[in-house]
Amino acid sequence: MRGLGSGIKFACPHCESPTIVRTSETVTRQTRQAKLICTNADCGHTFVVVVEAVRTISPSAKHHPSVHMPMAHAHARKRT
C-alpha cells in the first residue's frame, strides 16, 4: 500500500506491534488488498487487509467514468 510520506500504518490486531506489507494487489480502481505480517517474532500473525476509497473530499480534475464516490459532508457542530 503506497501513499504520501511514510504510508499507511497498520498495527497487528493481536499484539499491536507494527506490521510489514508482504504483497499488495489492486482489486478494483477503488480497492486494494494487502497481506501483512506482524514484526513481533513472538506473535508472527499474518493477515489480509482491504483498503477502499469511499468518499470524495475534493473532486478530481481527471474524473474516470467508472469511479462513483459520494462527496464527504462536513460534520455539523453539536449545539449545546
LUMLUMDREN-2810 file (N, C-alpha, C; in Angstrom, 1 decimal):
<atoms>
<atom><aa>M</aa><ch>A</ch><at>N</at><xx>0.8</xx><yy>-1.2</yy><zz>0.0</zz></atom>
<atom><aa>M</aa><ch>A</ch><at>CA</at><xx>0.0</xx><yy>0.0</yy><zz>0.0</zz></atom>
<atom><aa>M</aa><ch>A</ch><at>C</at><xx>0.9</xx><yy>1.2</yy><zz>0.0</zz></atom>
<atom><aa>R</aa><ch>A</ch><at>N</at><xx>0.7</xx><yy>2.0</yy><zz>-1.0</zz></atom>
<atom><aa>R</aa><ch>A</ch><at>CA</at><xx>1.5</xx><yy>3.2</yy><zz>-1.1</zz></atom>
<atom><aa>R</aa><ch>A</ch><at>C</at><xx>0.7</xx><yy>4.5</yy><zz>-0.8</zz></atom>
<atom><aa>G</aa><ch>A</ch><at>N</at><xx>1.4</xx><yy>5.5</yy><zz>-0.3</zz></atom>
<atom><aa>G</aa><ch>A</ch><at>CA</at><xx>0.7</xx><yy>6.7</yy><zz>0.0</zz></atom>
<atom><aa>G</aa><ch>A</ch><at>C</at><xx>1.8</xx><yy>7.8</yy><zz>0.1</zz></atom>
<atom><aa>L</aa><ch>A</ch><at>N</at><xx>1.4</xx><yy>9.0</yy><zz>0.4</zz></atom>
<atom><aa>L</aa><ch>A</ch><at>CA</at><xx>2.3</xx><yy>10.1</yy><zz>0.6</zz></atom>
<atom><aa>L</aa><ch>A</ch><at>C</at><xx>3.1</xx><yy>9.9</yy><zz>1.9</zz></atom>
<atom><aa>G</aa><ch>A</ch><at>N</at><xx>4.3</xx><yy>10.4</yy><zz>2.0</zz></atom>
<atom><aa>G</aa><ch>A</ch><at>CA</at><xx>5.0</xx><yy>10.3</yy><zz>3.2</zz></atom>
<atom><aa>G</aa><ch>A</ch><at>C</at><xx>5.4</xx><yy>8.8</yy><zz>3.6</zz></atom>
<atom><aa>S</aa><ch>A</ch><at>N</at><xx>5.1</xx><yy>8.4</yy><zz>4.8</zz></atom>
<atom><aa>S</aa><ch>A</ch><at>CA</at><xx>5.5</xx><yy>7.1</yy><zz>5.2</zz></atom>
<atom><aa>S</aa><ch>A</ch><at>C</at><xx>4.5</xx><yy>6.0</yy><zz>4.9</zz></atom>
<atom><aa>G</aa><ch>A</ch><at>N</at><xx>3.3</xx><yy>6.4</yy><zz>4.4</zz></atom>
<atom><aa>G</aa><ch>A</ch><at>CA</at><xx>2.3</xx><yy>5.4</yy><zz>4.0</zz></atom>
<atom><aa>G</aa><ch>A</ch><at>C</at><xx>1.4</xx><yy>5.1</yy><zz>5.1</zz></atom>
<atom><aa>I</aa><ch>A</ch><at>N</at><xx>0.5</xx><yy>4.1</yy><zz>4.9</zz></atom>
<atom><aa>I</aa><ch>A</ch><at>CA</at><xx>-0.5</xx><yy>3.7</yy><zz>5.8</zz></atom>
<atom><aa>I</aa><ch>A</ch><at>C</at><xx>0.2</xx><yy>2.8</yy><zz>6.9</zz></atom>
<atom><aa>K</aa><ch>A</ch><at>N</at><xx>-0.1</xx><yy>3.1</yy><zz>8.1</zz></atom>
<atom><aa>K</aa><ch>A</ch><at>CA</at><xx>0.4</xx><yy>2.2</yy><zz>9.2</zz></atom>
<atom><aa>K</aa><ch>A</ch><at>C</at><xx>-0.8</xx><yy>1.4</yy><zz>9.7</zz></atom>
<atom><aa>F</aa><ch>A</ch><at>N</at><xx>-0.5</xx><yy>0.1</yy><zz>10.0</zz></atom>
<atom><aa>F</aa><ch>A</ch><at>CA</at><xx>-1.5</xx><yy>-0.8</yy><zz>10.4</zz></atom>
<atom><aa>F</aa><ch>A</ch><at>C</at><xx>-0.9</xx><yy>-1.7</yy><zz>11.5</zz></atom>
<atom><aa>A</aa><ch>A</ch><at>N</at><xx>-1.4</xx><yy>-1.7</yy><zz>12.7</zz></atom>
<atom><aa>A</aa><ch>A</ch><at>CA</at><xx>-0.8</xx><yy>-2.5</yy><zz>13.8</zz></atom>
<atom><aa>A</aa><ch>A</ch><at>C</at><xx>-1.4</xx><yy>-3.9</yy><zz>13.8</zz></atom>
<atom><aa>C</aa><ch>A</ch><at>N</at><xx>-0.7</xx><yy>-4.8</yy><zz>14.3</zz></atom>
<atom><aa>C</aa><ch>A</ch><at>CA</at><xx>-1.2</xx><yy>-6.2</yy><zz>14.5</zz></atom>
<atom><aa>C</aa><ch>A</ch><at>C</at><xx>-2.5</xx><yy>-6.2</yy><zz>15.4</zz></atom>
<atom><aa>P</aa><ch>A</ch><at>N</at><xx>-3.6</xx><yy>-6.8</yy><zz>14.9</zz></atom>
<atom><aa>P</aa><ch>A</ch><at>CA</at><xx>-4.8</xx><yy>-6.8</yy><zz>15.8</zz></atom>
<atom><aa>P</aa><ch>A</ch><at>C</at><xx>-4.6</xx><yy>-7.6</yy><zz>17.1</zz></atom>
<atom><aa>H</aa><ch>A</ch><at>N</at><xx>-3.6</xx><yy>-8.5</yy><zz>17.1</zz></atom>
<atom><aa>H</aa><ch>A</ch><at>CA</at><xx>-3.4</xx><yy>-9.3</yy><zz>18.3</zz></atom>
<atom><aa>H</aa><ch>A</ch><at>C</at><xx>-2.5</xx><yy>-8.6</yy><zz>19.3</zz></atom>
<atom><aa>C</aa><ch>A</ch><at>N</at><xx>-1.3</xx><yy>-8.3</yy><zz>18.9</zz></atom>
<atom><aa>C</aa><ch>A</ch><at>CA</at><xx>-0.3</xx><yy>-7.8</yy><zz>19.9</zz></atom>
<atom><aa>C</aa><ch>A</ch><at>C</at><xx>0.0</xx><yy>-6.3</yy><zz>19.7</zz></atom>
<atom><aa>E</aa><ch>A</ch><at>N</at><xx>-0.6</xx><yy>-5.6</yy><zz>18.7</zz></atom>
<atom><aa>E</aa><ch>A</ch><at>CA</at><xx>-0.5</xx><yy>-4.2</yy><zz>18.4</zz></atom>
<atom><aa>E</aa><ch>A</ch><at>C</at><xx>0.9</xx><yy>-3.8</yy><zz>18.0</zz></atom>
<atom><aa>S</aa><ch>A</ch><at>N</at><xx>1.8</xx><yy>-4.7</yy><zz>17.6</zz></atom>
<atom><aa>S</aa><ch>A</ch><at>CA</at><xx>3.1</xx><yy>-4.4</yy><zz>17.1</zz></atom>
<atom><aa>S</aa><ch>A</ch><at>C</at><xx>2.9</xx><yy>-3.9</yy><zz>15.6</zz></atom>
<atom><aa>P</aa><ch>A</ch><at>N</at><xx>3.9</xx><yy>-3.2</yy><zz>15.1</zz></atom>
<atom><aa>P</aa><ch>A</ch><at>CA</at><xx>3.9</xx><yy>-2.7</yy><zz>13.7</zz></atom>
<atom><aa>P</aa><ch>A</ch><at>C</at><xx>3.9</xx><yy>-3.9</yy><zz>12.8</zz></atom>
<atom><aa>T</aa><ch>A</ch><at>N</at><xx>3.4</xx><yy>-3.7</yy><zz>11.6</zz></atom>
<atom><aa>T</aa><ch>A</ch><at>CA</at><xx>3.3</xx><yy>-4.8</yy><zz>10.6</zz></atom>
<atom><aa>T</aa><ch>A</ch><at>C</at><xx>4.1</xx><yy>-4.3</yy><zz>9.3</zz></atom>
<atom><aa>I</aa><ch>A</ch><at>N</at><xx>4.4</xx><yy>-5.3</yy><zz>8.5</zz></atom>
<atom><aa>I</aa><ch>A</ch><at>CA</at><xx>5.0</xx><yy>-5.0</yy><zz>7.2</zz></atom>
<atom><aa>I</aa><ch>A</ch><at>C</at><xx>4.2</xx><yy>-5.6</yy><zz>6.1</zz></atom>
<atom><aa>V</aa><ch>A</ch><at>N</at><xx>4.0</xx><yy>-4.8</yy><zz>5.0</zz></atom>
<atom><aa>V</aa><ch>A</ch><at>CA</at><xx>3.2</xx><yy>-5.3</yy><zz>3.8</zz></atom>
<atom><aa>V</aa><ch>A</ch><at>C</at><xx>4.1</xx><yy>-6.3</yy><zz>3.1</zz></atom>
<atom><aa>R</aa><ch>A</ch><at>N</at><xx>3.7</xx><yy>-7.5</yy><zz>2.9</zz></atom>
<atom><aa>R</aa><ch>A</ch><at>CA</at><xx>4.4</xx><yy>-8.5</yy><zz>2.2</zz></atom>
<atom><aa>R</aa><ch>A</ch><at>C</at><xx>4.1</xx><yy>-8.5</yy><zz>0.7</zz></atom>
<atom><aa>T</aa><ch>A</ch><at>N</at><xx>2.8</xx><yy>-8.4</yy><zz>0.4</zz></atom>
<atom><aa>T</aa><ch>A</ch><at>CA</at><xx>2.3</xx><yy>-8.3</yy><zz>-1.0</zz></atom>
<atom><aa>T</aa><ch>A</ch><at>C</at><xx>1.1</xx><yy>-7.4</yy><zz>-1.0</zz></atom>
<atom><aa>S</aa><ch>A</ch><at>N</at><xx>0.8</xx><yy>-6.8</yy><zz>-2.2</zz></atom>
<atom><aa>S</aa><ch>A</ch><at>CA</at><xx>-0.3</xx><yy>-5.9</yy><zz>-2.4</zz></atom>
<atom><aa>S</aa><ch>A</ch><at>C</at><xx>-0.8</xx><yy>-6.0</yy><zz>-3.8</zz></atom>
<atom><aa>E</aa><ch>A</ch><at>N</at><xx>-2.1</xx><yy>-6.0</yy><zz>-4.0</zz></atom>
<atom><aa>E</aa><ch>A</ch><at>CA</at><xx>-2.6</xx><yy>-6.1</yy><zz>-5.3</zz></atom>
<atom><aa>E</aa><ch>A</ch><at>C</at><xx>-3.9</xx><yy>-5.2</yy><zz>-5.5</zz></atom>
<atom><aa>T</aa><ch>A</ch><at>N</at><xx>-4.1</xx><yy>-4.7</yy><zz>-6.7</zz></atom>
<atom><aa>T</aa><ch>A</ch><at>CA</at><xx>-5.3</xx><yy>-3.9</yy><zz>-7.0</zz></atom>
<atom><aa>T</aa><ch>A</ch><at>C</at><xx>-6.5</xx><yy>-4.9</yy><zz>-7.2</zz></atom>
<atom><aa>V</aa><ch>A</ch><at>N</at><xx>-7.6</xx><yy>-4.6</yy><zz>-6.5</zz></atom>
<atom><aa>V</aa><ch>A</ch><at>CA</at><xx>-8.8</xx><yy>-5.4</yy><zz>-6.7</zz></atom>
<atom><aa>V</aa><ch>A</ch><at>C</at><xx>-9.7</xx><yy>-4.7</yy><zz>-7.7</zz></atom>
<atom><aa>T</aa><ch>A</ch><at>N</at><xx>-10.0</xx><yy>-3.4</yy><zz>-7.5</zz></atom>
<atom><aa>T</aa><ch>A</ch><at>CA</at><xx>-10.7</xx><yy>-2.5</yy><zz>-8.4</zz></atom>
<atom><aa>T</aa><ch>A</ch><at>C</at><xx>-10.0</xx><yy>-1.2</yy><zz>-8.4</zz></atom>
<atom><aa>R</aa><ch>A</ch><at>N</at><xx>-10.5</xx><yy>-0.2</yy><zz>-9.1</zz></atom>
<atom><aa>R</aa><ch>A</ch><at>CA</at><xx>-9.9</xx><yy>1.1</yy><zz>-9.1</zz></atom>
<atom><aa>R</aa><ch>A</ch><at>C</at><xx>-10.0</xx><yy>1.8</yy><zz>-7.8</zz></atom>
<atom><aa>Q</aa><ch>A</ch><at>N</at><xx>-10.9</xx><yy>1.3</yy><zz>-6.9</zz></atom>
<atom><aa>Q</aa><ch>A</ch><at>CA</at><xx>-11.1</xx><yy>1.9</yy><zz>-5.6</zz></atom>
<atom><aa>Q</aa><ch>A</ch><at>C</at><xx>-10.7</xx><yy>1.0</yy><zz>-4.5</zz></atom>
<atom><aa>T</aa><ch>A</ch><at>N</at><xx>-10.2</xx><yy>-0.2</yy><zz>-4.7</zz></atom>
<atom><aa>T</aa><ch>A</ch><at>CA</at><xx>-9.9</xx><yy>-1.2</yy><zz>-3.7</zz></atom>
<atom><aa>T</aa><ch>A</ch><at>C</at><xx>-8.6</xx><yy>-1.8</yy><zz>-3.9</zz></atom>
<atom><aa>R</aa><ch>A</ch><at>N</at><xx>-7.8</xx><yy>-2.0</yy><zz>-2.8</zz></atom>
<atom><aa>R</aa><ch>A</ch><at>CA</at><xx>-6.5</xx><yy>-2.6</yy><zz>-2.8</zz></atom>
<atom><aa>R</aa><ch>A</ch><at>C</at><xx>-6.5</xx><yy>-3.6</yy><zz>-1.7</zz></atom>
<atom><aa>Q</aa><ch>A</ch><at>N</at><xx>-5.9</xx><yy>-4.8</yy><zz>-1.9</zz></atom>
<atom><aa>Q</aa><ch>A</ch><at>CA</at><xx>-5.8</xx><yy>-5.8</yy><zz>-0.9</zz></atom>
<atom><aa>Q</aa><ch>A</ch><at>C</at><xx>-4.3</xx><yy>-6.1</yy><zz>-0.6</zz></atom>
<atom><aa>A</aa><ch>A</ch><at>N</at><xx>-4.0</xx><yy>-6.3</yy><zz>0.7</zz></atom>
<atom><aa>A</aa><ch>A</ch><at>CA</at><xx>-2.6</xx><yy>-6.5</yy><zz>1.0</zz></atom>
<atom><aa>A</aa><ch>A</ch><at>C</at><xx>-2.4</xx><yy>-7.6</yy><zz>2.1</zz></atom>
<atom><aa>K</aa><ch>A</ch><at>N</at><xx>-1.3</xx><yy>-8.3</yy><zz>2.0</zz></atom>
<atom><aa>K</aa><ch>A</ch><at>CA</at><xx>-1.0</xx><yy>-9.3</yy><zz>3.1</zz></atom>
<atom><aa>K</aa><ch>A</ch><at>C</at><xx>0.0</xx><yy>-8.6</yy><zz>3.9</zz></atom>
<atom><aa>L</aa><ch>A</ch><at>N</at><xx>-0.2</xx><yy>-8.6</yy><zz>5.3</zz></atom>
<atom><aa>L</aa><ch>A</ch><at>CA</at><xx>0.7</xx><yy>-8.0</yy><zz>6.2</zz></atom>
<atom><aa>L</aa><ch>A</ch><at>C</at><xx>1.2</xx><yy>-9.1</yy><zz>7.2</zz></atom>
<atom><aa>I</aa><ch>A</ch><at>N</at><xx>2.4</xx><yy>-8.8</yy><zz>7.7</zz></atom>
<atom><aa>I</aa><ch>A</ch><at>CA</at><xx>3.0</xx><yy>-9.7</yy><zz>8.7</zz></atom>
<atom><aa>I</aa><ch>A</ch><at>C</at><xx>3.4</xx><yy>-8.9</yy><zz>9.9</zz></atom>
<atom><aa>C</aa><ch>A</ch><at>N</at><xx>3.1</xx><yy>-9.4</yy><zz>11.1</zz></atom>
<atom><aa>C</aa><ch>A</ch><at>CA</at><xx>3.5</xx><yy>-8.8</yy><zz>12.3</zz></atom>
<atom><aa>C</aa><ch>A</ch><at>C</at><xx>5.0</xx><yy>-8.8</yy><zz>12.5</zz></atom>
<atom><aa>T</aa><ch>A</ch><at>N</at><xx>5.6</xx><yy>-7.7</yy><zz>13.0</zz></atom>
<atom><aa>T</aa><ch>A</ch><at>CA</at><xx>7.0</xx><yy>-7.7</yy><zz>13.2</zz></atom>
<atom><aa>T</aa><ch>A</ch><at>C</at><xx>7.5</xx><yy>-8.3</yy><zz>14.5</zz></atom>
<atom><aa>N</aa><ch>A</ch><at>N</at><xx>6.5</xx><yy>-8.6</yy><zz>15.4</zz></atom>
<atom><aa>N</aa><ch>A</ch><at>CA</at><xx>6.8</xx><yy>-9.2</yy><zz>16.7</zz></atom>
<atom><aa>N</aa><ch>A</ch><at>C</at><xx>7.1</xx><yy>-10.7</yy><zz>16.4</zz></atom>
<atom><aa>A</aa><ch>A</ch><at>N</at><xx>8.3</xx><yy>-11.2</yy><zz>16.6</zz></atom>
<atom><aa>A</aa><ch>A</ch><at>CA</at><xx>8.6</xx><yy>-12.6</yy><zz>16.3</zz></atom>
<atom><aa>A</aa><ch>A</ch><at>C</at><xx>7.9</xx><yy>-13.6</yy><zz>17.2</zz></atom>
<atom><aa>D</aa><ch>A</ch><at>N</at><xx>7.5</xx><yy>-13.1</yy><zz>18.4</zz></atom>
<atom><aa>D</aa><ch>A</ch><at>CA</at><xx>6.7</xx><yy>-14.0</yy><zz>19.3</zz></atom>
<atom><aa>D</aa><ch>A</ch><at>C</at><xx>5.2</xx><yy>-14.1</yy><zz>18.9</zz></atom>
<atom><aa>C</aa><ch>A</ch><at>N</at><xx>4.8</xx><yy>-13.2</yy><zz>18.0</zz></atom>
<atom><aa>C</aa><ch>A</ch><at>CA</at><xx>3.4</xx><yy>-13.2</yy><zz>17.5</zz></atom>
<atom><aa>C</aa><ch>A</ch><at>C</at><xx>3.3</xx><yy>-13.9</yy><zz>16.2</zz></atom>
<atom><aa>G</aa><ch>A</ch><at>N</at><xx>4.0</xx><yy>-13.2</yy><zz>15.2</zz></atom>
<atom><aa>G</aa><ch>A</ch><at>CA</at><xx>4.1</xx><yy>-13.8</yy><zz>13.8</zz></atom>
<atom><aa>G</aa><ch>A</ch><at>C</at><xx>2.8</xx><yy>-13.8</yy><zz>13.0</zz></atom>
<atom><aa>H</aa><ch>A</ch><at>N</at><xx>1.8</xx><yy>-13.1</yy><zz>13.5</zz></atom>
<atom><aa>H</aa><ch>A</ch><at>CA</at><xx>0.5</xx><yy>-13.1</yy><zz>12.8</zz></atom>
<atom><aa>H</aa><ch>A</ch><at>C</at><xx>0.6</xx><yy>-12.6</yy><zz>11.4</zz></atom>
<atom><aa>T</aa><ch>A</ch><at>N</at><xx>0.0</xx><yy>-13.3</yy><zz>10.4</zz></atom>
<atom><aa>T</aa><ch>A</ch><at>CA</at><xx>0.0</xx><yy>-12.9</yy><zz>9.0</zz></atom>
<atom><aa>T</aa><ch>A</ch><at>C</at><xx>-1.5</xx><yy>-12.8</yy><zz>8.7</zz></atom>
<atom><aa>F</aa><ch>A</ch><at>N</at><xx>-1.9</xx><yy>-11.6</yy><zz>8.0</zz></atom>
<atom><aa>F</aa><ch>A</ch><at>CA</at><xx>-3.3</xx><yy>-11.4</yy><zz>7.8</zz></atom>
<atom><aa>F</aa><ch>A</ch><at>C</at><xx>-3.5</xx><yy>-10.5</yy><zz>6.5</zz></atom>
<atom><aa>V</aa><ch>A</ch><at>N</at><xx>-4.7</xx><yy>-10.4</yy><zz>6.1</zz></atom>
<atom><aa>V</aa><ch>A</ch><at>CA</at><xx>-5.1</xx><yy>-9.6</yy><zz>4.9</zz></atom>
<atom><aa>V</aa><ch>A</ch><at>C</at><xx>-5.9</xx><yy>-8.4</yy><zz>5.3</zz></atom>
<atom><aa>V</aa><ch>A</ch><at>N</at><xx>-5.5</xx><yy>-7.2</yy><zz>4.7</zz></atom>
<atom><aa>V</aa><ch>A</ch><at>CA</at><xx>-6.3</xx><yy>-6.0</yy><zz>4.9</zz></atom>
<atom><aa>V</aa><ch>A</ch><at>C</at><xx>-6.8</xx><yy>-5.6</yy><zz>3.5</zz></atom>
<atom><aa>V</aa><ch>A</ch><at>N</at><xx>-7.9</xx><yy>-4.8</yy><zz>3.6</zz></atom>
<atom><aa>V</aa><ch>A</ch><at>CA</at><xx>-8.5</xx><yy>-4.3</yy><zz>2.3</zz></atom>
<atom><aa>V</aa><ch>A</ch><at>C</at><xx>-8.6</xx><yy>-2.8</yy><zz>2.6</zz></atom>
<atom><aa>V</aa><ch>A</ch><at>N</at><xx>-8.1</xx><yy>-2.0</yy><zz>1.6</zz></atom>
<atom><aa>V</aa><ch>A</ch><at>CA</at><xx>-8.2</xx><yy>-0.5</yy><zz>1.7</zz></atom>
<atom><aa>V</aa><ch>A</ch><at>C</at><xx>-9.1</xx><yy>-0.1</yy><zz>0.5</zz></atom>
<atom><aa>E</aa><ch>A</ch><at>N</at><xx>-10.0</xx><yy>0.8</yy><zz>0.9</zz></atom>
<atom><aa>E</aa><ch>A</ch><at>CA</at><xx>-11.0</xx><yy>1.2</yy><zz>-0.1</zz></atom>
<atom><aa>E</aa><ch>A</ch><at>C</at><xx>-11.2</xx><yy>2.7</yy><zz>-0.1</zz></atom>
<atom><aa>A</aa><ch>A</ch><at>N</at><xx>-11.2</xx><yy>3.3</yy><zz>-1.3</zz></atom>
<atom><aa>A</aa><ch>A</ch><at>CA</at><xx>-11.6</xx><yy>4.8</yy><zz>-1.4</zz></atom>
<atom><aa>A</aa><ch>A</ch><at>C</at><xx>-13.1</xx><yy>4.8</yy><zz>-1.3</zz></atom>
<atom><aa>V</aa><ch>A</ch><at>N</at><xx>-13.7</xx><yy>5.6</yy><zz>-0.4</zz></atom>
<atom><aa>V</aa><ch>A</ch><at>CA</at><xx>-15.1</xx><yy>5.5</yy><zz>-0.2</zz></atom>
<atom><aa>V</aa><ch>A</ch><at>C</at><xx>-15.8</xx><yy>6.9</yy><zz>-0.3</zz></atom>
<atom><aa>R</aa><ch>A</ch><at>N</at><xx>-15.1</xx><yy>8.0</yy><zz>-0.1</zz></atom>
<atom><aa>R</aa><ch>A</ch><at>CA</at><xx>-15.8</xx><yy>9.3</yy><zz>-0.3</zz></atom>
<atom><aa>R</aa><ch>A</ch><at>C</at><xx>-14.8</xx><yy>10.3</yy><zz>-0.9</zz></atom>
<atom><aa>T</aa><ch>A</ch><at>N</at><xx>-15.4</xx><yy>11.3</yy><zz>-1.6</zz></atom>
<atom><aa>T</aa><ch>A</ch><at>CA</at><xx>-14.6</xx><yy>12.3</yy><zz>-2.3</zz></atom>
<atom><aa>T</aa><ch>A</ch><at>C</at><xx>-14.5</xx><yy>13.5</yy><zz>-1.3</zz></atom>
<atom><aa>I</aa><ch>A</ch><at>N</at><xx>-13.3</xx><yy>14.0</yy><zz>-1.1</zz></atom>
<atom><aa>I</aa><ch>A</ch><at>CA</at><xx>-13.2</xx><yy>15.3</yy><zz>-0.3</zz></atom>
<atom><aa>I</aa><ch>A</ch><at>C</at><xx>-13.1</xx><yy>16.4</yy><zz>-1.3</zz></atom>
<atom><aa>S</aa><ch>A</ch><at>N</at><xx>-12.3</xx><yy>16.3</yy><zz>-2.3</zz></atom>
<atom><aa>S</aa><ch>A</ch><at>CA</at><xx>-12.1</xx><yy>17.3</yy><zz>-3.4</zz></atom>
<atom><aa>S</aa><ch>A</ch><at>C</at><xx>-12.2</xx><yy>16.6</yy><zz>-4.7</zz></atom>
<atom><aa>P</aa><ch>A</ch><at>N</at><xx>-13.1</xx><yy>16.9</yy><zz>-5.6</zz></atom>
<atom><aa>P</aa><ch>A</ch><at>CA</at><xx>-13.3</xx><yy>16.2</yy><zz>-6.9</zz></atom>
<atom><aa>P</aa><ch>A</ch><at>C</at><xx>-12.0</xx><yy>16.2</yy><zz>-7.7</zz></atom>
<atom><aa>S</aa><ch>A</ch><at>N</at><xx>-11.9</xx><yy>15.2</yy><zz>-8.5</zz></atom>
<atom><aa>S</aa><ch>A</ch><at>CA</at><xx>-10.7</xx><yy>15.0</yy><zz>-9.4</zz></atom>
<atom><aa>S</aa><ch>A</ch><at>C</at><xx>-10.9</xx><yy>15.9</yy><zz>-10.6</zz></atom>
<atom><aa>A</aa><ch>A</ch><at>N</at><xx>-9.8</xx><yy>16.4</yy><zz>-11.1</zz></atom>
<atom><aa>A</aa><ch>A</ch><at>CA</at><xx>-9.8</xx><yy>17.2</yy><zz>-12.4</zz></atom>
<atom><aa>A</aa><ch>A</ch><at>C</at><xx>-9.8</xx><yy>16.2</yy><zz>-13.6</zz></atom>
<atom><aa>K</aa><ch>A</ch><at>N</at><xx>-9.5</xx><yy>14.9</yy><zz>-13.3</zz></atom>
<atom><aa>K</aa><ch>A</ch><at>CA</at><xx>-9.4</xx><yy>13.9</yy><zz>-14.3</zz></atom>
<atom><aa>K</aa><ch>A</ch><at>C</at><xx>-10.4</xx><yy>12.8</yy><zz>-14.0</zz></atom>
<atom><aa>H</aa><ch>A</ch><at>N</at><xx>-11.6</xx><yy>13.1</yy><zz>-13.8</zz></atom>
<atom><aa>H</aa><ch>A</ch><at>CA</at><xx>-12.6</xx><yy>12.1</yy><zz>-13.3</zz></atom>
<atom><aa>H</aa><ch>A</ch><at>C</at><xx>-12.7</xx><yy>10.9</yy><zz>-14.3</zz></atom>
<atom><aa>H</aa><ch>A</ch><at>N</at><xx>-12.7</xx><yy>9.7</yy><zz>-13.8</zz></atom>
<atom><aa>H</aa><ch>A</ch><at>CA</at><xx>-12.8</xx><yy>8.5</yy><zz>-14.6</zz></atom>
<atom><aa>H</aa><ch>A</ch><at>C</at><xx>-14.3</xx><yy>8.1</yy><zz>-14.5</zz></atom>
<atom><aa>P</aa><ch>A</ch><at>N</at><xx>-14.9</xx><yy>7.8</yy><zz>-15.6</zz></atom>
<atom><aa>P</aa><ch>A</ch><at>CA</at><xx>-16.4</xx><yy>7.5</yy><zz>-15.6</zz></atom>
<atom><aa>P</aa><ch>A</ch><at>C</at><xx>-16.8</xx><yy>6.3</yy><zz>-14.8</zz></atom>
<atom><aa>S</aa><ch>A</ch><at>N</at><xx>-15.9</xx><yy>5.3</yy><zz>-14.5</zz></atom>
<atom><aa>S</aa><ch>A</ch><at>CA</at><xx>-16.3</xx><yy>4.1</yy><zz>-13.8</zz></atom>
<atom><aa>S</aa><ch>A</ch><at>C</at><xx>-16.2</xx><yy>4.3</yy><zz>-12.3</zz></atom>
<atom><aa>V</aa><ch>A</ch><at>N</at><xx>-15.7</xx><yy>5.5</yy><zz>-11.8</zz></atom>
<atom><aa>V</aa><ch>A</ch><at>CA</at><xx>-15.5</xx><yy>5.7</yy><zz>-10.4</zz></atom>
<atom><aa>V</aa><ch>A</ch><at>C</at><xx>-16.7</xx><yy>6.6</yy><zz>-9.9</zz></atom>
<atom><aa>H</aa><ch>A</ch><at>N</at><xx>-17.4</xx><yy>6.0</yy><zz>-8.9</zz></atom>
<atom><aa>H</aa><ch>A</ch><at>CA</at><xx>-18.5</xx><yy>6.6</yy><zz>-8.3</zz></atom>
<atom><aa>H</aa><ch>A</ch><at>C</at><xx>-18.4</xx><yy>6.7</yy><zz>-6.8</zz></atom>
<atom><aa>M</aa><ch>A</ch><at>N</at><xx>-18.0</xx><yy>7.9</yy><zz>-6.3</zz></atom>
<atom><aa>M</aa><ch>A</ch><at>CA</at><xx>-17.9</xx><yy>8.0</yy><zz>-4.8</zz></atom>
<atom><aa>M</aa><ch>A</ch><at>C</at><xx>-18.7</xx><yy>9.3</yy><zz>-4.4</zz></atom>
<atom><aa>P</aa><ch>A</ch><at>N</at><xx>-19.4</xx><yy>9.2</yy><zz>-3.3</zz></atom>
<atom><aa>P</aa><ch>A</ch><at>CA</at><xx>-20.2</xx><yy>10.3</yy><zz>-2.8</zz></atom>
<atom><aa>P</aa><ch>A</ch><at>C</at><xx>-19.2</xx><yy>11.4</yy><zz>-2.3</zz></atom>
<atom><aa>M</aa><ch>A</ch><at>N</at><xx>-19.7</xx><yy>12.6</yy><zz>-2.3</zz></atom>
<atom><aa>M</aa><ch>A</ch><at>CA</at><xx>-19.0</xx><yy>13.7</yy><zz>-1.6</zz></atom>
<atom><aa>M</aa><ch>A</ch><at>C</at><xx>-19.1</xx><yy>13.6</yy><zz>-0.1</zz></atom>
<atom><aa>A</aa><ch>A</ch><at>N</at><xx>-17.9</xx><yy>13.8</yy><zz>0.5</zz></atom>
<atom><aa>A</aa><ch>A</ch><at>CA</at><xx>-17.9</xx><yy>13.8</yy><zz>2.0</zz></atom>
<atom><aa>A</aa><ch>A</ch><at>C</at><xx>-18.6</xx><yy>15.1</yy><zz>2.5</zz></atom>
<atom><aa>H</aa><ch>A</ch><at>N</at><xx>-19.4</xx><yy>15.0</yy><zz>3.5</zz></atom>
<atom><aa>H</aa><ch>A</ch><at>CA</at><xx>-20.0</xx><yy>16.2</yy><zz>4.1</zz></atom>
<atom><aa>H</aa><ch>A</ch><at>C</at><xx>-19.4</xx><yy>16.6</yy><zz>5.4</zz></atom>
<atom><aa>A</aa><ch>A</ch><at>N</at><xx>-19.2</xx><yy>17.9</yy><zz>5.6</zz></atom>
<atom><aa>A</aa><ch>A</ch><at>CA</at><xx>-18.6</xx><yy>18.3</yy><zz>6.9</zz></atom>
<atom><aa>A</aa><ch>A</ch><at>C</at><xx>-19.6</xx><yy>17.9</yy><zz>8.0</zz></atom>
<atom><aa>H</aa><ch>A</ch><at>N</at><xx>-19.0</xx><yy>17.5</yy><zz>9.1</zz></atom>
<atom><aa>H</aa><ch>A</ch><at>CA</at><xx>-19.9</xx><yy>17.1</yy><zz>10.3</zz></atom>
<atom><aa>H</aa><ch>A</ch><at>C</at><xx>-20.4</xx><yy>18.4</yy><zz>10.9</zz></atom>
<atom><aa>A</aa><ch>A</ch><at>N</at><xx>-21.7</xx><yy>18.3</yy><zz>11.1</zz></atom>
<atom><aa>A</aa><ch>A</ch><at>CA</at><xx>-22.4</xx><yy>19.5</yy><zz>11.8</zz></atom>
<atom><aa>A</aa><ch>A</ch><at>C</at><xx>-21.9</xx><yy>19.6</yy><zz>13.2</zz></atom>
<atom><aa>R</aa><ch>A</ch><at>N</at><xx>-21.7</xx><yy>20.8</yy><zz>13.7</zz></atom>
<atom><aa>R</aa><ch>A</ch><at>CA</at><xx>-21.4</xx><yy>21.0</yy><zz>15.1</zz></atom>
<atom><aa>R</aa><ch>A</ch><at>C</at><xx>-22.5</xx><yy>20.8</yy><zz>16.0</zz></atom>
<atom><aa>K</aa><ch>A</ch><at>N</at><xx>-22.3</xx><yy>20.1</yy><zz>17.1</zz></atom>
<atom><aa>K</aa><ch>A</ch><at>CA</at><xx>-23.3</xx><yy>19.9</yy><zz>18.1</zz></atom>
<atom><aa>K</aa><ch>A</ch><at>C</at><xx>-23.6</xx><yy>21.2</yy><zz>18.8</zz></atom>
<atom><aa>R</aa><ch>A</ch><at>N</at><xx>-24.9</xx><yy>21.5</yy><zz>19.0</zz></atom>
<atom><aa>R</aa><ch>A</ch><at>CA</at><xx>-25.2</xx><yy>22.7</yy><zz>19.7</zz></atom>
<atom><aa>R</aa><ch>A</ch><at>C</at><xx>-25.6</xx><yy>22.4</yy><zz>21.1</zz></atom>
<atom><aa>T</aa><ch>A</ch><at>N</at><xx>-25.1</xx><yy>23.2</yy><zz>22.1</zz></atom>
<atom><aa>T</aa><ch>A</ch><at>CA</at><xx>-25.4</xx><yy>22.9</yy><zz>23.5</zz></atom>
<atom><aa>T</aa><ch>A</ch><at>C</at><xx>-26.4</xx><yy>23.9</yy><zz>24.0</zz></atom>
</atoms>
